[in-house]
């Protein structure tokens, strides 16, 4: 079973802090650009799988930790660490 469209808008946090995933099982090859940031590379080519959902969860975790989708530039929280790694 794969969701194949995990993105911030598909995650609902309840008052009791439980998490609900909305829109299960919807997969379209025509995606809005905002969703593409969370889509695994192989799923962008139409080859969705449960592994693609794991990739999307990683991208969601990145968004939660940094406040920005991956590729949107360095997050303020990690600017010092990135500067130290890149010299």
PyMOL commands that set and color helices and strands:
alter all, ss='L'
color gray80, all
select helices_A, chain A and resi 8-10+33-36+41-44+50-66+76-86
alter helices_A, ss='H'
color red, helices_A
select strands_A, chain A and resi 11-13+19-21
alter strands_A, ss='S'
color yellow, strands_A
deselect
rebuild
show_as cartoon
